[in-house]
Amino acid sequence: MLKRDRLLSELLAVVAETLEEDSGNGHELIDGVRAWLRTVTGQEEEAAFWPASAKLSPGERAQVALEIIKAEGRITTGRLAKAAGVHPESARTTLAALVRSGTLKAIGTKRRRYYRLNV
């Protein structure tokens, strides 16, 4: 019973975090739940830019974010978390640091927030 309760608690945390970043079409939520399921089942999926199993430093996560922005024009916390294979909170922290440094600007609030180059 404890394992089931822990798993449900983790799933609810994933849903809550990804709902904050969801752009309205549900993709971030679906990606977040899929990432959680891969973690629970022990399955790994290769990220678009970096392998999800790699432990990336904050600087490396920032580089991944910039590569995604150059390729796609913008990034969300959920997108960086998936591409870098990190927890959404780590991705949010990385993007917030890039905003503080003046590299990125945040557009929107909470669930609608995304980031672009600050030019």
Contacts in CASP RR format, 6 or more apart in sequence:
PFRMAT RR
TARGET T0000
AUTHOR 0000-0000-0000
METHOD contacts of the structure
MODEL  1
MLKRDRLLSELLAVVAETLEEDSGNGHELIDGVRAWLRTVTGQEEEAAFW
PASAKLSPGERAQVALEIIKAEGRITTGRLAKAAGVHPESARTTLAALVR
SGTLKAIGTKRRRYYRLNV
7 40 0 8 1.000
10 36 0 8 1.000
10 40 0 8 1.000
11 33 0 8 1.000
11 36 0 8 1.000
14 32 0 8 1.000
14 33 0 8 1.000
14 35 0 8 1.000
14 36 0 8 1.000
14 88 0 8 1.000
15 29 0 8 1.000
15 33 0 8 1.000
17 88 0 8 1.000
17 89 0 8 1.000
18 28 0 8 1.000
18 29 0 8 1.000
18 31 0 8 1.000
18 32 0 8 1.000
18 33 0 8 1.000
18 78 0 8 1.000
18 88 0 8 1.000
19 29 0 8 1.000
19 111 0 8 1.000
20 77 0 8 1.000
20 110 0 8 1.000
20 111 0 8 1.000
20 113 0 8 1.000
21 28 0 8 1.000
21 76 0 8 1.000
21 77 0 8 1.000
21 78 0 8 1.000
21 88 0 8 1.000
21 111 0 8 1.000
21 113 0 8 1.000
22 28 0 8 1.000
22 29 0 8 1.000
22 111 0 8 1.000
23 76 0 8 1.000
23 111 0 8 1.000
23 112 0 8 1.000
23 114 0 8 1.000
24 111 0 8 1.000
24 112 0 8 1.000
28 76 0 8 1.000
28 78 0 8 1.000
28 79 0 8 1.000
31 78 0 8 1.000
31 82 0 8 1.000
32 78 0 8 1.000
32 81 0 8 1.000
32 82 0 8 1.000
32 88 0 8 1.000
35 45 0 8 1.000
35 81 0 8 1.000
35 82 0 8 1.000
35 85 0 8 1.000
37 43 0 8 1.000
38 44 0 8 1.000
38 45 0 8 1.000
44 52 0 8 1.000
44 53 0 8 1.000
45 52 0 8 1.000
46 52 0 8 1.000
47 82 0 8 1.000
47 83 0 8 1.000
47 84 0 8 1.000
47 85 0 8 1.000
48 68 0 8 1.000
48 82 0 8 1.000
48 83 0 8 1.000
49 64 0 8 1.000
49 67 0 8 1.000
49 68 0 8 1.000
49 83 0 8 1.000
49 84 0 8 1.000
50 56 0 8 1.000
50 60 0 8 1.000
50 64 0 8 1.000
50 83 0 8 1.000
50 84 0 8 1.000
50 85 0 8 1.000
52 82 0 8 1.000
52 84 0 8 1.000
52 85 0 8 1.000
53 85 0 8 1.000
54 85 0 8 1.000
56 64 0 8 1.000
56 84 0 8 1.000
56 85 0 8 1.000
56 86 0 8 1.000
58 93 0 8 1.000
58 94 0 8 1.000
58 97 0 8 1.000
59 94 0 8 1.000
60 84 0 8 1.000
61 80 0 8 1.000
61 84 0 8 1.000
61 86 0 8 1.000
61 90 0 8 1.000
61 91 0 8 1.000
61 94 0 8 1.000
62 94 0 8 1.000
62 97 0 8 1.000
62 98 0 8 1.000
62 103 0 8 1.000
64 80 0 8 1.000
64 83 0 8 1.000
64 84 0 8 1.000
65 75 0 8 1.000
65 80 0 8 1.000
65 84 0 8 1.000
65 91 0 8 1.000
65 94 0 8 1.000
65 95 0 8 1.000
65 98 0 8 1.000
65 104 0 8 1.000
65 115 0 8 1.000
66 98 0 8 1.000
66 103 0 8 1.000
66 117 0 8 1.000
68 75 0 8 1.000
68 79 0 8 1.000
68 80 0 8 1.000
68 83 0 8 1.000
69 75 0 8 1.000
69 104 0 8 1.000
69 115 0 8 1.000
69 116 0 8 1.000
69 117 0 8 1.000
72 79 0 8 1.000
73 116 0 8 1.000
73 117 0 8 1.000
74 107 0 8 1.000
74 114 0 8 1.000
74 115 0 8 1.000
74 116 0 8 1.000
75 95 0 8 1.000
75 114 0 8 1.000
75 115 0 8 1.000
76 113 0 8 1.000
76 114 0 8 1.000
76 115 0 8 1.000
77 88 0 8 1.000
77 91 0 8 1.000
77 92 0 8 1.000
77 95 0 8 1.000
77 113 0 8 1.000
78 88 0 8 1.000
78 91 0 8 1.000
80 86 0 8 1.000
80 91 0 8 1.000
80 94 0 8 1.000
80 95 0 8 1.000
81 87 0 8 1.000
81 88 0 8 1.000
81 90 0 8 1.000
81 91 0 8 1.000
84 90 0 8 1.000
84 91 0 8 1.000
84 94 0 8 1.000
95 104 0 8 1.000
95 106 0 8 1.000
95 115 0 8 1.000
98 104 0 8 1.000
98 115 0 8 1.000
99 105 0 8 1.000
99 106 0 8 1.000
99 115 0 8 1.000
99 118 0 8 1.000
102 118 0 8 1.000
103 117 0 8 1.000
103 118 0 8 1.000
104 115 0 8 1.000
104 116 0 8 1.000
104 117 0 8 1.000
104 118 0 8 1.000
105 115 0 8 1.000
105 116 0 8 1.000
105 117 0 8 1.000
105 118 0 8 1.000
106 113 0 8 1.000
106 114 0 8 1.000
106 115 0 8 1.000
107 113 0 8 1.000
107 114 0 8 1.000
107 115 0 8 1.000
107 116 0 8 1.000
108 114 0 8 1.000
END
